[in-house]
Amino acid sequence: MIKNYFLSAIRSLLKRKLFLLINVLGFSLGLSSAILMFAYVWDEIGFDTYHPEHERLYRIALTRHFPDRENSYATTPAAFASTLMNELPEVENTCRIFNPTNDSRVVLGDRTFYESRLFAADSTFFELFGVRMLEGNPGEVLKAPNSVVITQSMNEKYFGSSSGLNQTLEIGDTTKFTITGICEDVPKKSHFKFDLLISLHSLPIAQNTFWGAYSMHNYLKLRQEGMEEEISTKISSIAGINMAPQVESVLGKTFDEYVAAGNIHNYFLQPIQTIHLNSRLTNEFEPNGDLKYVILFFAVAILILAIACFNFTNLSTANSVNRSKEIGVRKVMGSTRKQLVLQFITESVIVTFIAVLLSFIIALLLLPAFNQLAGKDLSLNDFGIFDLFLFFSLLTIVVGIISGLYPAFFMSSFEIVRIFKGGVKLSNRKFGLRNILVTFQFAISILMALTTVFIVVQLNFMREKKLGFKKDKMVLLEVSNNLGAQYRSFIQEMGNQSQVEAVAAGYHVPGRQSGGGTFQAIGIPATERFLFSLFVTGYDFHKTYDMELVSGRYFDKQLAADTASVLINEACARMVGWDPQNAAGEQILITGQPAPLKIAGVLKDFHSTSLHEPIRPMVFIGIPEENFNAAQPQIISIRLSDNSRVESALEVIENMWAKYVPDEVIRYSFLDNEFDRLYESEKNFAALFKSFSAFAIIISSVGVIGLSFFIAVERVKEIGIRKVLGASVPQIMMTLSKDFLILAGIANFIIWPVAYLLIQKWMNGFAFSPGINLVYFLLIGIGFTLLVQLVVSFITFNAANRNPIDSISTE
């Protein structure tokens, strides 16, 4: 019986090659899009599940409440690990990871490297995390000071095919580290990735006992699951007990007064597998994913799949009028409705199988381009053969049955008398299922087009918005300690070059991670602590970046007293309650510093981070030029002259570097490029969304073409009669396309409010946005309606130009 259904379905499909082509084309485009998006979602939700017993592995995080605001940190005090092991029997093990913010210098013989993924960790690292050791004892490799574990890729980079075990690397200044282990590369689905891992006990910061310093990523493994809330409460209590005497000694106030003023530390546990999609805290290892994007892509995949299924349903239903006599003959010959339903569902599954097979090939061909757009490295190796087989089998069966169910019941319901007496016509009911599906399909396409436009608008707004300082032609030169006593001379000579407008040194620049801390405003109770972002820079920094003063003055090289002065921004002044115009002259006491600092000037607010975030309160501490040789600021900002050629200016900088540091490779970047990278995820998201919106519109167009064709075939006699009665070709075209235009109009009316709310919610995720311009709604709505008109007109024009005699005589 099944064999008969299959053979009959094959013969029937081969008789209708155009129907098969249109359906397979629309289906395969929709399925290939959905497959790629499902692969993206699968990759995103699978982070950090490779760790052994990851269900019991957590990171300690902190939400720090201030009297009028709060901030959340991925880093917490270094003293947590040993304290929790001693005081909480529920904790099975702990591990601390320290992440230096700058590239680390690594010297091997006469070769120098700069590595951005060098971390420090406790010796328990390989017991907690699922990174497999290739050479060395996992429990011993990080116990000794000045020991380092390198990944397999780093071993190949440094030593080729030989093993680097027991070899020596010079890391940082002149400290020598022994390679005690070689591990496999960190899996791609990890929220942190390292290339070198040094013993944390090699660094003085490991012994820091100050509970107000948030310097470590602290991880713990609980003895059993489901204890997060209970342990979080205990951790906050333990932190408070240990922090109290330190707060009282620094502030001269009791800890109860400190808390009563609104200073609260809430520690909480983050399950490790949730960090990638749900954590966007201060001091993350790297930018994480975003759950709302994953949900959105999953929803879009479902919607595109729905469009493809709607196309199949509509085209199958439309094609049924051409098969009405076949159905009548089958019924006369004794076929039951159940048999007809099974026959048509079999056809649907076969078409789906062909489309799935083709979509898999299309997806493989598009995968490299998709990886580039998404910033991913997906491959078939990420999915098991059995999982792929199961996925495609289920996809074929489920989609095939769902898509074919309505056409099967629709066609099997034809009455024999009606079939042979007057034929079967498509329903023209305004609210028939076919029209509802077409309207919904149009609405999805319009929604995706609108969403894409506003994603691009937001991205362009962020990239083009004036930030409050000059970032064009700004070169950031990375400096090592090798400049030594020549640092000041290098700065001065660089500033004298004709291609250079200005030069400034510093530890921090806009667009990169800055320092931070709290301060007391003199004249306000000590329990009132204010959180700020810290920039430590040379005196010329603000002039080099063309930052505007609101009041007061810049740092002055001629004033020795400016070593006790700071600059702040408007946001910082407003946070304290000062008028930015009158804040110069006020004093602040930074926590941990012995004496207050005087505010020399107030800078106009500028964006030091992406437009996702509001402008932070900032404090600028200046480094006098005479201290450069000793302080060795790590970044030199070089603003090129407006009339200079970038290529020749870079050549001057490179020659200058070679003159002062001949044995070290120069490293530099452009500030505007770094700011562009802050929006890398948005750019990838926009590129992907544009691509899949185009797919959705193409799939809709394929469906409209097919439906228009079948409607034109069904109404061929009507077209001939209208021409005989004097109707012109444009009149006939309008008659045939009117229903589609009405449905497109209804789709716009339905989807606009939904699109507005979704776009508004998405834009609210940015601290700054251009708002929603309703003109784009009109343009997209009119544009999509015109596209539908164009597609329908293409089909109906040919039908309307046929000889009316041929049309009327058609059986």
C-alpha positions in Angstrom: 0.0 0.0 0.0 2.7 2.5 1.0 4.6 1.6 -2.2 1.5 2.4 -4.3 1.1 5.7 -2.5 4.8 6.5 -3.2 4.7 5.5 -6.9 1.4 7.3 -7.5 2.8 10.5 -5.8 6.0 10.4 -8.0 3.9 10.0 -11.2 1.6 12.9 -10.2 4.5 15.2 -9.3 6.3 14.5 -12.6 3.1 15.5 -14.5 3.2 18.9 -12.8 6.8 19.9 -13.3 6.1 23.7 -13.0 4.3 23.2 -9.7 7.1 21.0 -8.4 9.8 23.5 -9.5 8.0 26.5 -7.8 7.2 24.6 -4.6 10.7 23.0 -4.3 12.4 26.4 -5.0 10.3 28.3 -2.4 10.6 25.4 0.1 14.4 25.0 -0.3 15.1 28.7 0.1 13.0 28.9 3.2 14.5 25.7 4.7 18.1 26.6 3.9 17.6 30.0 5.7 16.0 28.3 8.7 18.7 25.6 8.8 21.5 28.3 9.0 19.6 30.2 11.7 18.9 27.1 13.7 22.6 26.3 13.5 23.4 29.8 14.9 20.9 29.3 17.7 22.2 25.8 18.5 25.7 27.1 18.6 24.8 30.0 20.9 22.8 28.0 23.5 25.6 25.3 23.8 28.2 27.5 25.5 30.1 26.1 28.5 28.4 22.7 28.6 31.7 21.0 28.0 32.9 21.4 31.6 32.5 18.3 33.8 29.5 18.6 36.0 28.8 22.1 34.7 25.4 22.1 36.4 27.3 22.7 39.7 29.7 25.2 38.4 29.1 29.0 39.1 30.7 32.3 38.8 30.4 34.8 41.7 29.1 38.2 40.5 28.3 41.4 42.3 25.7 44.1 42.0 27.0 47.1 43.8 24.3 49.5 45.0 25.1 53.2 45.6 22.7 55.7 47.1 21.3 56.8 43.7 22.5 54.1 41.2 24.0 50.7 40.8 26.7 48.8 38.9 27.2 45.1 38.3 30.6 43.3 38.1 31.8 40.0 36.8 34.9 40.4 39.0 34.9 40.1 42.8 37.4 40.3 45.7 40.5 38.0 45.5 40.0 36.9 49.1 36.8 35.1 48.2 38.2 31.7 47.2 40.1 30.8 50.4 37.4 32.3 52.6 34.5 30.3 51.0 36.5 27.1 51.2 37.1 27.6 54.9 33.6 28.8 55.8 31.1 27.1 53.5 31.0 23.3 53.6 28.6 23.4 50.6 31.5 24.6 48.4 33.4 21.7 46.9 36.1 23.7 45.1 37.0 27.2 43.9 39.2 28.8 41.3 40.2 32.4 40.6 41.1 33.7 37.2 42.8 37.0 36.6 42.6 38.8 33.3 45.2 41.5 32.5 43.6 44.1 30.4 46.5 44.8 28.1 48.5 42.6 25.6 51.3 40.6 27.3 54.8 40.6 26.0 56.2 37.1 25.6 59.9 36.6 24.6 61.3 33.3 23.4 65.0 33.5 22.5 65.3 36.3 20.0 61.6 36.4 19.1 59.1 38.7 20.7 55.3 38.1 20.7 52.3 40.1 22.1 49.5 37.9 23.3 46.0 39.1 24.1 44.8 35.9 25.7 47.1 35.4 28.6 45.4 34.8 32.0 46.5 33.7 35.4 44.6 31.1 37.4 44.7 29.0 40.6 46.1 25.5 40.5 42.6 24.1 40.7 41.7 25.3 37.2 42.0 22.0 35.4 40.0 20.3 38.1 37.0 22.6 37.6 37.1 23.3 33.9 36.9 20.9 31.0 40.1 21.8 29.2 42.0 18.6 28.6 45.7 18.4 29.4 47.9 16.9 26.7 51.2 17.0 28.6 51.7 17.6 32.3 49.8 16.7 35.5 46.5 18.7 35.6 46.6 19.1 39.4 50.2 20.1 39.5 51.0 22.3 36.5 50.0 25.6 38.1 51.1 25.0 41.7 54.6 26.4 41.4 55.2 30.1 41.1 56.4 31.2 37.6 54.8 28.2 35.9 52.8 28.5 32.7 50.5 26.2 30.7 50.2 26.9 26.9 47.7 25.6 24.5 48.4 23.2 21.6 48.2 26.1 19.1 50.7 28.2 21.1 53.0 25.2 21.3 52.9 25.0 17.5 53.4 28.7 17.2 56.5 28.8 19.5 58.1 25.4 18.9 56.6 24.0 15.7 56.2 20.2 15.9 58.4 19.9 19.0 57.1 19.9 22.6 57.7 23.1 24.6 57.4 21.3 27.9 60.0 22.5 30.4 61.1 25.3 28.1 61.3 28.9 29.4 59.3 32.0 28.3 60.0 35.5 29.4 56.6 37.1 30.1 56.0 40.7 31.0 59.1 42.6 32.0 61.9 40.1 32.6 60.2 37.4 34.6 60.9 33.9 33.4 58.2 31.2 33.4 58.7 27.5 32.9 56.2 25.7 30.7 54.8 22.9 33.0 51.9 21.8 30.8 50.4 21.8 27.3 46.7 21.6 27.0 44.2 21.4 24.1 42.8 24.6 22.7 39.9 26.0 24.6 36.6 24.9 22.9 34.9 27.5 20.8 31.8 27.4 23.0 33.5 29.0 26.0 32.9 32.4 27.6 36.6 32.7 28.2 39.4 31.6 25.9 43.1 31.6 26.8 46.3 30.8 25.0 48.7 31.0 28.0 47.7 30.4 31.6 50.2 31.4 34.3 50.2 30.5 38.0 48.2 33.1 39.8 50.6 32.8 42.8 53.2 34.4 40.6 51.4 37.7 40.9 51.2 39.9 44.0 47.5 40.6 43.3 46.7 37.0 44.4 47.4 38.0 48.0 45.1 41.1 47.9 42.9 40.9 51.0 41.0 44.2 50.4 37.3 43.4 50.1 36.6 46.5 48.1 38.9 45.5 45.2 37.0 43.7 42.4 39.9 42.1 40.6 39.2 38.4 40.1 36.8 36.2 38.3 35.9 33.8 41.1 34.4 30.4 40.3 33.1 27.8 42.7 31.7 24.3 42.4 28.9 23.3 44.8 28.5 19.8 46.2 25.0 19.7 44.9 22.6 21.5 42.5 19.8 23.9 43.4 21.5 25.8 46.1 22.2 29.1 44.3 19.9 31.4 46.2 20.9 30.0 49.6 24.6 30.2 48.8 24.3 33.7 47.4 22.8 34.9 50.6 25.6 33.3 52.6 28.3 34.8 50.3 26.9 38.3 50.7 26.8 37.9 54.5 30.5 36.6 54.5 31.6 39.5 52.3 29.9 42.0 54.7 31.5 40.6 57.8 35.0 40.7 56.2 34.4 44.1 54.6 33.1 45.9 57.7 36.4 46.5 59.5 38.0 47.7 56.3 35.2 50.2 55.6 35.3 51.5 59.1 39.1 52.1 59.0 38.9 53.9 55.6 35.8 56.0 56.3 35.9 56.4 60.0 32.2 55.4 60.1 30.5 52.2 61.2 29.5 49.6 58.6 25.9 50.0 59.6 26.1 53.7 58.8 27.7 52.9 55.5 24.9 50.4 54.6 22.2 52.8 55.9 23.4 55.5 53.4 22.5 53.1 50.5 25.8 51.3 50.0 24.9 47.7 49.5 26.8 44.7 48.0 24.6 42.0 46.7 26.7 38.9 45.6 25.0 36.3 43.4 25.9 33.1 41.6 25.8 32.8 37.8 25.4 29.2 36.4 28.4 28.9 34.1 26.3 27.8 31.1 24.2 31.0 31.3 27.0 33.5 31.2 27.4 33.7 27.5 23.8 34.7 26.7 22.7 36.4 30.0 25.7 38.3 31.4 26.8 41.8 30.3 28.5 42.9 33.4 31.5 45.2 33.9 34.8 43.3 33.4 33.6 40.4 31.3 36.4 38.4 29.7 35.0 39.2 26.2 31.8 40.5 24.7 29.1 37.9 25.3 26.2 36.9 23.1 22.7 38.2 23.7 19.7 36.1 24.5 17.3 38.5 22.8 19.2 38.1 19.5 19.1 34.3 19.8 15.4 34.4 20.5 14.9 36.8 17.6 16.8 34.6 15.2 14.9 31.5 16.4 11.6 33.4 15.8 12.8 34.6 12.4 13.7 31.0 11.4 10.3 29.8 12.5 8.7 32.7 10.5 10.6 32.0 7.3 9.8 28.3 7.7 6.1 29.4 8.2 6.3 31.4 4.9 7.6 28.4 3.1 4.9 26.2 4.5 2.2 28.8 3.7 3.5 28.9 0.1 3.3 25.2 -0.2 -0.2 25.1 1.3 -1.5 27.9 -0.9 0.1 26.6 -4.1 -1.1 23.0 -3.4 -4.6 24.3 -2.8 -4.5 26.5 -5.9 -3.2 23.6 -7.9 -6.0 21.4 -6.7 -8.5 22.9 -9.2 -6.3 21.4 -12.0 -6.6 18.0 -10.3 -10.3 18.1 -9.6 -11.1 15.6 -12.4 -8.3 13.3 -11.2 -9.8 13.4 -7.7 -13.3 12.7 -9.1 -12.1 9.7 -11.1 -10.3 8.4 -8.0 -13.5 8.7 -6.0 -15.6 7.0 -8.7 -13.1 4.2 -8.7 -13.6 3.7 -5.0 -10.9 5.7 -3.3 -12.0 6.7 0.2 -11.3 10.1 1.7 -8.7 8.6 4.0 -6.8 7.1 1.1 -6.9 10.5 -0.8 -5.6 12.3 2.3 -2.7 9.8 2.6 -2.0 10.1 -1.1 -1.7 13.9 -0.9 0.3 13.9 2.3 2.7 11.4 0.7 3.2 13.9 -2.2 3.8 16.6 0.3 6.4 14.6 2.2 8.2 13.8 -1.1 8.3 17.4 -2.2 9.5 18.3 1.3 12.2 15.6 1.1 13.5 17.0 -2.2 13.4 20.6 -0.8 15.2 19.5 2.4 17.9 17.7 0.4 18.3 20.8 -1.8 18.2 23.2 1.1 21.0 21.2 2.9 23.2 21.7 -0.2 22.3 25.4 -0.4 23.1 25.8 3.3 26.5 24.1 2.9 27.3 26.4 0.0 26.2 29.5 2.0 27.9 28.4 5.2 31.3 30.3 4.6 29.4 33.5 3.8 27.1 33.0 6.8 30.1 32.4 9.1 31.7 35.7 7.9 28.5 37.6 8.5 27.7 36.1 11.9 31.3 36.1 13.1 31.0 32.4 13.7 33.1 29.3 12.7 30.3 26.8 12.3 31.0 23.5 10.4 29.4 20.1 10.0 31.9 18.8 12.6 29.9 20.7 15.2 27.0 18.4 14.7 27.0 14.7 15.0 26.0 12.6 11.9 23.2 10.9 13.9 21.9 14.3 15.1 22.0 15.7 11.5 20.1 12.6 10.2 17.6 12.8 13.0 17.1 16.6 12.4 16.5 16.3 8.7 14.3 13.3 9.0 12.1 15.0 11.6 12.1 18.2 9.5 11.0 16.3 6.4 8.2 14.4 8.2 6.9 17.2 10.4 7.1 20.0 7.8 5.8 17.7 5.0 2.8 16.6 7.1 2.0 20.1 8.4 2.3 21.7 5.0 0.3 19.0 3.2 -2.5 18.5 5.8 -4.8 21.3 4.7 -4.4 20.8 1.0 -5.0 17.0 1.5 -8.3 17.5 3.4 -9.3 20.3 1.0 -8.8 18.3 -2.1 -10.3 15.1 -0.7 -13.5 17.0 0.2 -14.4 17.7 -3.4 -17.9 16.4 -4.3 -18.1 14.1 -7.3 -21.2 15.8 -8.8 -19.7 19.2 -8.4 -16.4 18.1 -10.0 -18.0 16.8 -13.2 -20.8 19.3 -13.5 -19.1 22.6 -13.1 -15.6 22.1 -11.9 -14.0 23.3 -8.7 -13.0 26.9 -8.2 -10.7 28.5 -5.6 -12.6 30.1 -2.8 -13.0 33.9 -3.2 -14.1 34.5 0.3 -12.4 37.5 1.8 -11.5 35.6 4.9 -10.8 32.2 3.4 -7.8 30.4 4.8 -5.8 31.0 1.6 -6.2 34.8 1.9 -5.4 34.6 5.6 -2.2 32.7 4.9 -1.2 35.2 2.2 -1.9 38.1 4.4 0.2 36.6 7.2 3.0 35.9 4.8 3.0 39.5 3.6 2.9 40.7 7.2 6.0 38.7 8.1 7.9 40.0 5.1 7.0 43.6 5.9 7.9 43.1 9.6 11.4 41.8 8.6 11.9 44.6 6.1 11.0 47.3 8.7 13.1 45.7 11.4 16.1 45.6 9.0 15.8 49.2 8.1 15.7 50.4 11.7 18.6 48.1 12.7 20.6 49.8 9.9 19.4 53.2 11.0 20.5 52.6 14.6 23.8 51.2 13.5 24.5 54.2 11.3 23.5 56.6 14.1 25.9 55.0 16.5 28.8 55.1 14.0 28.1 58.7 12.8 27.1 60.4 16.1 29.5 63.0 17.3 31.2 61.5 20.4 32.4 64.8 22.0 36.1 64.3 21.0 38.1 64.0 17.9 38.7 60.4 16.9 39.5 60.8 13.2 43.1 60.4 12.2 44.0 59.3 15.8 46.7 56.6 16.0 47.0 54.6 19.2 50.6 53.4 19.6 51.1 50.5 22.1 54.2 51.1 24.2 56.3 48.6 26.1 58.8 49.2 28.8 61.6 49.1 26.2 61.4 52.8 25.7 62.7 53.2 29.2 64.5 56.5 29.8 63.8 57.5 26.2 60.1 57.8 26.7 59.9 61.5 27.2 62.3 62.2 24.3 60.2 60.0 22.0 57.1 61.9 22.9 58.7 65.3 22.3 60.3 64.3 19.0 57.1 62.8 17.8 55.2 66.0 18.5 57.7 68.0 16.4 56.9 66.1 13.2 55.1 68.0 10.5 52.6 65.2 9.9 51.6 65.1 13.6 49.1 67.6 15.1 49.4 66.6 18.8 50.7 63.8 21.0 49.5 62.6 24.4 50.5 59.6 26.7 48.2 57.8 29.0 47.0 54.5 30.5 43.5 54.9 29.2 41.8 56.1 26.0 38.2 56.3 24.9 36.7 53.1 23.6 38.8 50.8 25.8 38.4 49.6 29.3 39.1 52.2 31.9 39.9 52.0 35.6 37.4 52.9 38.3 36.8 53.4 41.9 34.8 55.4 44.4 35.3 58.8 46.0 33.9 61.0 48.8 33.0 64.6 47.8 34.5 66.9 50.5 31.6 68.5 52.3 29.3 65.6 51.9 29.2 62.7 54.5 31.9 60.0 54.0 29.2 57.3 53.9 28.0 58.9 50.6 30.3 57.2 48.1 30.3 58.0 44.4 31.3 55.6 41.6 33.5 56.8 38.7 35.5 55.7 35.7 39.1 56.6 36.0 41.4 57.9 33.2 45.1 58.3 34.0 46.6 60.4 31.3 49.3 63.0 30.4 48.5 66.7 30.8 48.1 67.1 27.0 45.5 64.4 26.6 42.4 66.5 26.6 43.8 69.0 24.1 45.0 66.2 21.9 41.5 64.8 21.8 40.0 68.2 21.4 37.7 67.8 24.5 35.7 70.9 25.4 35.8 72.6 28.8 32.6 73.6 30.6 34.4 75.4 33.4 37.8 75.7 35.0 40.9 74.8 33.1 43.0 71.9 31.7 46.0 70.5 33.5 48.9 73.0 33.4 52.5 71.9 32.9 53.7 75.0 34.6 51.9 74.3 37.9 53.6 71.7 40.1 50.4 71.7 42.3 48.5 70.0 39.5 49.8 66.7 40.7 47.1 67.2 43.4 44.4 68.2 40.8 41.9 66.2 38.7 39.5 66.9 35.9 35.9 65.6 35.9 33.1 65.5 33.4 29.6 67.0 33.6 28.1 63.6 34.5 30.4 63.3 37.5 29.5 66.8 38.7 25.8 66.2 38.3 26.1 62.9 40.2 27.4 64.6 43.2 24.9 67.4 42.9 27.2 70.2 41.8 26.5 72.6 39.0 29.1 71.8 36.3 29.6 75.5 35.7 30.7 76.0 39.3 32.3 72.6 40.2 35.9 73.7 39.6 37.6 74.2 42.9 35.6 71.5 44.7 37.5 68.6 46.2 37.2 64.8 46.2 38.9 62.1 48.2 39.4 58.9 46.2 39.0 55.8 48.3 42.4 54.5 49.3 44.2 57.8 48.7 45.7 59.8 51.5 44.7 63.3 50.6 41.9 65.1 48.7 42.3 66.2 45.1 41.2 69.6 43.8 39.0 69.8 40.7 40.8 72.0 38.2 38.2 71.8 35.5 35.0 70.2 34.2 34.9 68.6 30.7 31.9 68.5 28.5 30.4 65.0 28.5 31.7 62.7 25.8 31.1 59.0 24.9 34.0 56.9 26.2 32.1 53.6 25.5 29.5 52.4 23.0 26.1 54.1 22.7 24.6 51.0 24.5 25.7 52.7 27.7 24.9 56.1 29.2 27.8 58.5 29.7 29.7 57.5 32.8 30.9 59.9 35.6 34.7 60.3 34.9 37.7 61.4 36.9 41.0 62.3 35.1 44.3 62.1 37.0 47.2 63.7 35.2 50.8 62.4 34.8 53.4 65.2 34.6 55.7 64.8 31.6 58.8 64.6 33.8 57.3 61.4 35.2 56.9 59.6 31.8 60.2 57.8 31.9 59.4 56.2 35.3 55.6 55.8 34.8 55.8 54.4 31.2 52.2 55.1 30.2 51.1 52.2 27.9 49.3 54.1 25.1 50.6 57.1 23.1 47.8 58.9 21.2 49.1 60.5 18.0 46.7 62.9 16.2 47.7 63.3 12.6 47.5 66.7 10.9 44.4 67.2 8.9 46.4 67.8 5.7 48.7 64.9 6.2 48.6 61.7 4.1 47.9 58.7 6.4 50.4 56.5 4.6 53.3 58.9 4.8 52.5 59.8 8.5 52.5 56.1 9.4 55.9 55.8 7.7 57.2 58.6 9.9 55.8 57.0 13.0 57.3 53.6 12.1 60.7 55.1 11.3 60.7 57.0 14.7 59.8 53.7 16.5 62.6 51.9 14.7 65.0 54.6 15.8 64.1 54.4 19.5 63.2 50.7 19.8 64.9 48.9 16.9 64.4 45.4 18.2 60.7 45.6 18.8 57.8 45.4 16.3 55.6 48.4 16.3 52.0 47.9 17.2 49.4 50.6 16.5 45.7 51.0 15.6 43.3 53.7 14.6 40.8 54.9 17.2 37.9 55.2 14.8 38.4 51.5 13.9 38.3 50.5 17.5 35.0 52.4 18.0 33.6 50.5 15.0 34.6 47.2 16.7 32.4 48.2 19.7 29.4 47.6 17.4 30.7 44.4 15.8 27.8 42.3 17.1 25.3 44.9 15.8 27.0 44.9 12.4 26.9 41.1 12.2 23.3 41.1 13.4 22.3 43.7 10.8 24.1 41.9 8.0 22.4 38.6 8.9 19.0 40.2 9.3 19.3 42.0 5.9 20.2 38.7 4.3 17.3 36.8 5.8 14.8 39.6 5.2 15.8 39.4 1.5 15.2 35.6 1.7 11.8 36.1 3.3 10.8 38.6 0.6 12.1 36.4 -2.2 10.2 33.4 -0.8 7.0 35.5 -0.6 7.6 36.6 -4.2 8.0 33.0 -5.3 4.7 32.2 -3.6 2.9 35.2 -5.2 4.3 34.2 -8.6 3.0 30.6 -8.2 -0.4 31.7 -6.9 -0.8 34.3 -9.6 0.0 31.7 -12.2 -2.6 29.3 -10.9 -5.2 32.0 -10.5 -4.6 33.2 -14.1 -5.0 29.6 -15.3 -8.2 29.2 -13.4 -9.7 32.4 -14.7 -8.5 32.0 -18.3 -12.1 31.9 -19.7 -13.0 35.0 -17.7 -10.0 36.8 -19.1 -11.1 35.9 -22.7 -14.6 37.0 -22.2 -13.5 40.3 -20.7 -11.3 41.0 -23.7 -14.2 40.2 -26.1 -16.3 42.6 -24.2 -13.7 45.3 -24.7 -11.6 45.2 -21.5 -8.1 46.5 -22.0 -4.9 44.7 -20.9 -4.3 47.1 -18.0 -7.9 46.7 -16.8 -7.6 42.9 -16.8 -4.3 43.2 -15.0 -5.8 45.4 -12.3 -8.8 43.0 -11.9 -6.5 40.0 -11.4 -4.1 41.8 -9.0 -6.7 43.7 -7.0 -7.1 41.0 -4.4 -3.3 40.8 -3.8 -3.1 44.5 -3.4 -5.9 44.5 -0.8 -4.2 41.7 1.1 -0.9 43.7 1.0 -2.7 46.7 2.4 -4.3 44.6 5.2 -0.9 43.1 6.0 0.6 46.7 6.4 -2.4 47.7 8.6 -2.0 44.7 10.9 1.8 44.6 11.2 2.7 48.3 11.6 1.7 48.5 15.3 3.4 45.2 16.1 6.6 46.4 14.3 6.5 49.7 16.1 6.4 48.1 19.5 9.1 45.6 18.7 11.4 48.2 17.2 10.8 50.6 20.1 11.7 47.8 22.6 14.9 47.0 20.7 16.0 50.6 20.5 15.4 51.0 24.3 18.3 48.7 24.7 20.6 51.6 23.7 21.2 54.6 25.8 21.1 56.7 22.7 19.0 56.2 19.6 17.6 58.3 16.7 14.0 57.4 17.5 11.4 55.9 15.2 10.7 57.8 12.0 7.3 56.8 10.7 8.3 57.8 7.1 10.2 54.5 6.9 6.9 52.7 7.6 5.3 54.4 4.7 8.2 53.8 2.4 8.4 50.1 3.2 4.6 49.6 3.0 4.4 51.3 -0.3 7.5 49.6 -1.6 6.3 46.2 -0.6 2.9 46.8 -2.2 4.5 47.9 -5.4 6.7 44.8 -5.4 3.6 42.6 -5.1 2.0 44.6 -7.9 5.1 44.1 -10.1 5.3 40.3 -9.4 1.5 39.8 -10.1 1.6 42.0 -13.1 4.4 39.9 -14.6 2.1 36.9 -14.6 -1.2 38.5 -15.5 0.3 40.5 -18.4 1.0 37.3 -20.3 -2.4 35.9 -19.5 -4.2 39.1 -20.5 -2.3 39.2 -23.9 -3.5 35.7 -24.9 -5.9 35.3 -27.9 -9.4 35.5 -26.4 -10.6 32.7 -28.8 -8.0 30.3 -27.3 -8.9 31.3 -23.8 -12.7 30.8 -24.3 -12.3 27.5 -26.0 -10.1 26.1 -23.3 -11.5 23.0 -21.4 
